[in-house]
Amino acid sequence: MNTLELLDELQKKAMADEKIRKELLLTREQKDPLRAFCQKARALGYELYEMELVDAGENSPVLEGSDDFYELFFASIE
C-alpha cells in the first residue's frame, strides 16, 4: 500500500473506533506530533513513517497549492 492508501485505511479505522480516533487526535499534542502520529499508526499495524508522509503531499507550508495529507487526515476525523 502506498502512503495515501495507508492513510485512507487508518482514517476508516479511526472513524469506526472512537478510542483509536481519540488516540490519534492526541498525537497532535505531543512534542513531535508527526512522529507520534506515525508511531501510533505503526502500533496499529500501518507502516507509516514521517518522511513518507511528508513526501506524499510535499507537506510544506511554503508550497502553495500542495496537499497536506497529514492535516487533511485530521480534518477528516475531527
C-alpha positions in Angstrom: 0.0 0.0 0.0 1.2 3.5 -0.7 1.0 6.3 1.9 -2.3 7.6 0.7 -3.9 4.2 0.9 -2.5 3.7 4.4 -4.0 7.0 5.5 -7.3 6.1 4.0 -7.4 2.7 5.8 -6.3 4.4 9.0 -9.0 7.0 8.6 -11.6 4.3 8.2 -10.3 2.5 11.3 -10.4 5.8 13.3 -13.9 6.6 12.3 -15.1 3.1 13.2 -13.3 3.1 16.6 -13.7 6.1 18.9 -10.8 5.0 21.1 -8.4 4.9 18.2 -9.7 8.2 16.8 -9.1 9.9 20.2 -5.6 8.4 20.5 -4.7 9.7 17.0 -6.0 13.1 17.8 -4.0 13.2 21.0 -0.8 12.7 19.0 -1.1 16.4 17.9 -0.4 17.5 21.4 3.0 15.7 21.6 6.3 17.5 21.4 6.8 16.0 17.9 3.3 15.4 16.7 4.2 13.9 13.3 6.5 11.4 14.8 3.9 10.5 17.5 1.3 10.1 14.8 3.4 7.7 12.7 4.4 5.7 15.8 0.8 5.3 16.7 0.0 4.3 13.1 2.7 1.7 13.2 1.5 0.4 16.6 -1.9 -0.1 14.8 -0.2 -2.1 12.0 0.2 0.7 9.4 3.8 1.0 8.2 3.8 4.8 8.1 6.9 6.9 8.5 7.4 10.6 8.8 9.3 11.1 5.5 6.8 9.1 3.6 4.0 11.2 4.9 5.9 14.4 4.1 6.8 13.2 0.6 3.3 12.1 -0.1 1.9 15.6 -0.3 5.1 17.7 -0.4 3.9 18.6 3.1 5.3 22.1 3.2 3.5 25.3 4.2 5.6 27.3 1.7 4.4 25.3 -1.3 1.2 27.0 -2.3 -1.4 24.6 -3.5 0.3 21.5 -2.2 -1.8 18.8 -0.4 -1.0 18.4 3.3 -2.3 14.8 3.8 -1.4 14.9 7.5 -3.7 17.9 8.1 -6.4 16.5 5.8 -6.4 13.3 7.7 -7.1 15.1 11.0 -9.7 17.3 9.4 -11.5 14.2 8.3 -11.6 12.5 11.7 -12.4 15.6 13.8 
